[in-house]
Amino acid sequence: MKKAKIKVGVLGLGRMGLSHAENLLDKIQNAELIALCSLDETAKNYAKLWNIPFWYNSYEKMLENQEIDAVIIVSPTPYHPQNILDALRAKKHVFCEKPLGTNLEEIYNLVKLAKNYQNQVIQIGFMRRYDKDFHYAKQLVDQNQIGKVFYIRTLSQDPEKDIKNMFYFGPTSGGQFIDVGAHDLDLMIWYLNSYPKRVWSLGDAYKYQEFRTWNDGDVVAAMFEFHNGSIGIMTASRIGPQGYQAQAELIGTTGHLNIGLIDAKNNVISLNSAGAVHNYHRNFNSRFKDAYIAELNDFVNKIIEKNYDKTQLEEALVNIIALKKAQESFQDKQIKEINYPDWLEIK
């Protein structure tokens, strides 16, 4: 008997929203895209182009559609907590892009209330967990192939050629720690199975002074101490000269892992007068193309398999709490203790 497909609506049709929508059209095996929602004419235009039956300018109206089983939330970050809660109350499963939000009280409220929705899937868009290289490293860590991991270093670089987009997007992005560093810290939490307890951050607008106008840097770094004693060091840059790069290094008591050391687009090396040249990915969409598909397949399969575990939601809460402290440390260059709500179990 053929499985009924999970019917999905997408809220927000910017770059990431359209990317998820396009994947839902024909790359997510057990899903069917049936609704689009945007404040402008984008939803209407793409619904016509793709022959999608429903389009909306109102999220509330889309949630009233009883045919929709799940929603993909790609709205501006400050709206995430309320968008998630509204979807849960409408009995929809939820996939939401990171981060969880910007207001901690709203996020605390969301995580506590989400426990009341035991039969709904909530997944946050940390796609690096679904990248084949980062995932393989996790398998090696879980198999104790490098012993106890006590040090993780990550590097995320956006291409400098996109710097003008950052001048437009940067002031509302939450800053590099939250916009870019969220993925780096998520990997650390995932690999270490522990939460950060203190942080010290540095960085500056080394090349583009514009970043100072919204209290950010074009390169920032943070050192985390975790509750299990491990060290995590993340660096985020907006001025990658070669293209997009996501890299990690893990050191354990019996071994060492490097992921994306040369994060090239393919395995071809061009040898010419410039030397050995690797072609790097143009942007994160190119680098994590397959991971974006894998995370949505996992989301849909969780719905089908009735896997309602909420662990990732709590880890996303830890992520935003710790990164806000990293931001504070960046401002005054002081070590910050990271405190969590009393009701959150620390690991």
Buried (B, 14 or more C-beta within 10 A) or exposed (E): EEEEBBBBBBBBBBEBBBBBBBBBBEBBEEBBBBBBBBEEEBBBBBBEEBEBEBBBBEBEEBBEBEEBBBBBBBBEBBBBBBBBBBBBEBEBBBBBBBBBBBBBEBBBBBBEBBEEBEEBBBBBBBBBBBBEBBBEBBEBBEEEEBEEBBBBBBBBBBBBEBBEBBBEEBBEBBBBBBBBBBBBBBBBBBBBBBBBBBBBBBBBBEBBEBBEEEEBBBBBBBBBBBBBEBBBBBBBBBBBEBBBBBBBBBBBEEBEBBBBEEBBBEEEEEEEEEEEBBEBBBBBEEBBBEBBBBBBBBBBBBBBEEEBEBEBBBBBBBBBBBBBBBBBBBEEEEEBEBEBEEEBEEB
